[in-house]
Amino acid sequence: MLKSFETTPAGEADKLLQADRPDESVLTVRSSPNMMQSLTEMPGLADGEVSLPITDKEFEMSRMAVDKDLPESIYGAAMMAFIRSSQTFRGTVHSLTFFVFSALVVNVLVQIYVLVCAKLYITMPAVAAVRELYASFHQHAFPDGEFSQEGWDQFGDTDALCQMPLSQPMFFFCILGIWTATCYVDLLESLQVVDLWVRLPTDVDAGKTTKVELKKEEDTIILKGASMRAKALAIALIPMPKIIIACMLWWLGAR
């Protein structure tokens, strides 16, 4: 699980119910009675309130606090393997990471191969045929730059011409819109993962590239921070190939 920001330290508040901004440097948090048991002796605070000094940047980040589970795919498995390998020197963990990333590389290469074959054997011949058909139509129907009824009558591929996508613009743009929305869903998921990686804090322990929190009762690992190098590697090796493939897929389908 990627966690870009947490407004209260783990175990300090059961649930964040409300946050407001009384001034430029104080955040008032209304929390559960469990949190307040250790604060009953603090003067000047109303029941259920704690005033914490924060910066403007921290306040803005608290408004964008997001938890997101890793995707249940080879990309999510690769991110999990990357995080686990950054936390240990055990050979078995690194061996598993190598296996997962090998599977990721094979997956990406197969997708690229399919896209290249689709371009060479499907879209390029189709585009070339349409261009040739339209050139023939223009040569017959517009010999001198003006429409010729006689040339149109002599043009023998009128049925094929009517099958061109732009001959039915409403249907064409509906299909293009559906295809764009389908590709956008996959692209949006990848961009959200990239955004979470970018917004992770960079304060990690010495000798570590990531900072995690283990919740054994929930069988969950929460990524709390990552170094700049870890962020760059994770983004470049995992979501970035997926983003490129999604853009190529949309382009081929839109042709």
N, C-alpha and C positions, 0 to 999 in steps of 0.2 A: 504494500500500500504506500503510495506517495502522499506525504502530508506537507503542504507548502508553508503552513503557518499554524500556530496554536496560540490562542489568546491567553490561556492560563497554563501554568506548568502541569504536567501529568500528575494526577492524583490529588490536585489541590481543589478542583471544583468538579462536582458531579455533572453539572449541566449549565451551560451559559444561556441565561434566559433573556437578558436584555442588556444593551450597551448604549450609552448616550455620551455626548461630548459637552460637558459643562464649560470647559475652557480649552485653551490651546495645549495644555500639558497634563491633563488629568482624565482618566477613563474610569467611569463609575460602572462597576459590574454588580449586578444583582444575581446572587447565587443561592444554593440550597442551604438548609440549616447545618448540614455536615461540615461545610467549609467554614461556617461562622462560629463553630464551637471553640476554635482556638483564637478567635478575634473578639470575644465578648468583653475583654478588658480594655479594648482600644477606645479612647474617648473621641467624641466628635463625630461618630459614625452612626447613621440610622440603622435600624435592624435590617439585616440582609444586604448591606452595602459595604463595599470596600473601594477606596480610592487609590488608584495606582498611577504613578507618573509614567507617561509614555511619550515618545516622540511623534511628530506628525506622520513620519513614514510607517511607524509601527501601527498607528491608528488606521491608516489606509489599508495596510496589509491585513489587519484584523477584520476589516469589512469584506475582504476577498478570501477569507479562510476557506480552504477547500480540502476535503479528503477524497481521494479517488483510488479505487481498487485497480490493481494492474490488470490489463486485458487478459482474458483467458485464451491466449494464443501463443505462438512461438515468440512473438515480440515481448509479451509479458513475462514468459519464462526466461528470456534472455536478460531482461531487466532485473528479475529476481536473482538470477545466477550472478550477474554483475555485482549486485549489492552484497550478496553473501561472500563472494570472493574477496571483496574489499575489506571484509571484517575478519578474515582468518588466513592462516598460512597452511592449513591442512591440505594435503595433496588430494584427498578424495573430493573435496569441494571444488578445487581447481580442475580436476579431471571432469567432473560433472559440468562445470562451466564451459570447458573446451568442447564437450559433446553438444551442449545446447547451442553454442555459437556456431559449431559446424553445421548443425541442423538449420540454423538461421541463414547461414551463407548459402546452403543448398536451396533453401526455400526462395531466397531472393534471386539466385541465379536462374532457377526454373521459371519464376515469374518474368524475369527479363527476357529469357529465351522465348517464352510464349508471346510476349509483346512484340519482339523482333519478328517472329514468324508471322504474327497477325499483320504487322505492317508490310512485310515483304509479299505475302501470299494472299492477303485479303484487301487491305485498305489501298495499297498502292495500285494494284490492278483495277480496282473499282474506280479510284479517282482518275486514272489514266483513261479508262473507258468512257467515263462521263465527260471528260475534257475533249476527247476525240469526237464524241457524239455532238457536243455543243458546237465544236468548231465546224463540223459538217453542216449542222443546221444553219449556222451563221453564214456559211459560204453559199448555201442554196437560197436562203430566205432574204439575205441582205447582201447581194452581190456588189452593189455600188454604195453601200452604207444606208440604203433605204429599203423598206420592206417590198418584196416582190411576190405577188400572189402566184405567179407562174412558177417561180422557184420553190415556193412552199408546196405547191401541188406536186412538184417533181421530187420533193424530199420523201424518201420512202421509209424513214424510221420514226414516224410520228408517235407510234405506240411506245417505243422505247424512250422517246423524249418526254412523254407524259409520266414516265416512271421516275424521272429525276426528282430528288428530294425537294428542291425549291419550286417545283411545279405545284406542290401542295404545301404552301408555307405554314398554314395552321397546324396540320398534322406534323410537319417537320419540327416546328418549334415546340410542340407538346412533347414529342419524343426526346428532343434535345434537353428540354427542361427536366424530364424524368431522369434521364441519364446523368445530368449535372447534379441533381439532388442525391442520386445514389452514390456518386463518387464523393460528393461533399461530406456525407455522413462519415465515411472512412477517413477522409482527410481531416475533418474536424476532430475526431478522436486522437489522431496523431498530433495535431497542433496543441490540443489540451495537455497531452503528456509532455510535450516540449515546454509549454508554459510553466507547468509545475516544476520541471527540472530547473528551469531558469530562475524561478522565484525561491528555490530552496536556499536557506541560509548557508553561508560558507564557513561558519565557525565549527570546525571539526577538531577532534583530539589530535595531538601530535602523533605523527606516524600513521594516521588514518586518512583515508580519502572520502569516507562517508561516516555519517552519524545516524545510528538507528536506535529505536526503542522497541524492546521485546515485550509482548503481552502474551504470556504463556497461557493464561486462562482463556484467551480468545484465539490462541494459535495464530497470532498476527505479528508481523514485523512492520513497523512504521518508519519510513525514511524521514529523518528530521533535518538532515543537512548533508552537503556534499561540497568538496573542494571544486575550484574552477576547472581543474584538469579532469576530475571525475565527471563533471557536468558535460564538458566538451566531448569526452569519449563516449559517454552514454548516448548523447543526442546524435552524434555523428554515426555511431555504429548501429543504433537500433531504430528510432523513429524516422530518421532522415531518409534511409532507403525506402521506407514505406511511403513517405510523402512523395518522393520522386516517382515511385511506381504508380501512385494514385493519379498524379498529374499526367503521366504518360498514358495511362489507361483512359482518362477523360479525353485527352487529345485524339487518340486513335478512334474512340467511339464517336466523337464529334465530327470527324472527317466524313 
